[in-house]
Amino acid sequence: MNRDSIDWTGPMPAVTTPFHADLSMDEEGFVGNINRLLDAGATGIVAAGCTGEFWALSFAERERLAELTVEACKGRGPAIVGTGSIREGEVIEQIDAARSAGADAVLVMPAYFAHLSDSETIEHFTAIDAKSTLPIVLYNIPGNAGNAITPAIADKLADLDNVVAIKESSGAWQNFHQTLNAVKDRIRVFCGPSSTIGVAAALAGADGHIDCFPNVWEECMQLWHKTKAGAMDEAWALQATGQTMTELFISDGRTLYPATKAAMNFLGFPGGGVPRPPLRPLAGDALKGLQAGMEDLIGNNKQVA
């Protein structure tokens, strides 16, 4: 397989996994969010990734999310399912479960917590690739995983049999651009933090965006569509909004995933709810500041919950 084995392009949001107050999964909210995003211009969906709080899900819950994602995406775009785990065997088990559910591909990140050498990271992916029953989207998110898919590592992994794409979520432009140049002739490259560098990534030749911000801001997907249409004044204006929103979500006592859910709740979107521990719902001044910031940025688009 390679980049020509798939035709995926454009904005494919990384969706949240909503939980009720009792911490059970909100399946209706999960599907409702996917449908809303597909209606708003998403070209595919990525579930059970970092935004989807994969670390808080049981194996059975991940299987169920895969089934729900496939059903919601049917005929509307690829369903890509996260397989985050430190052990290769568990990744393979999740890949097989995603295949049984009918998923189009899996998102595979480096092993986390354990500090790996470059050769160990390559061997980890090589072992998973050898047993994978689905196309693989590599996932570089060193801020969370602790181990990076550097441009040099990506260059080697791009030649693995089942690798078709990479989600480059380092947030560092130089790392993104070097990775793009190293692998774009063999696999597809999706920009993770499109809210901050999505326009530049599209202009540089990225194949699309995989970001969490469409969950709270549907216009984030227009970063791709406006850029590809050549509407650059609009695209750059959206980029400025995205950069401001990103800073809002990670400042003054806020972190990205609880802030995302709090903003979805505030705006009346399905798919929010509460995060699972060890994450906690926003409260107090952190919540008030988020709500005020969202009112300033996109208050006119607030829906009735």
Secondary structure, 3 states (H helix, E strand, C coil): CCHHHCCCCEECCECCCCECCCCCECHHHHHHHHHHHHHCCCCCEEECCCCCCHHHCCHHHHHHHHHHHHHHHCCCCCEEEECCCCCHHHHHHHHHHHHHHCCCEEEECCCCCCCCCHHHHHHHHHHHHHHCCCCEEEEECHHHHCCCCCHHHHHHHCCCCCEEEEEECCCCHHHHHHHHHHHCCCCEEEECCHHHHHHHHHHHCCCEECCCHHHCCHHHHHHHHHHHCCCHHHHHHHHHHHHHHHHHHCCCCCCHHHHHHHHHHHHCCCCCEECCCCCCCCCHHHHHHHHHHHHHHHHHHCCCC
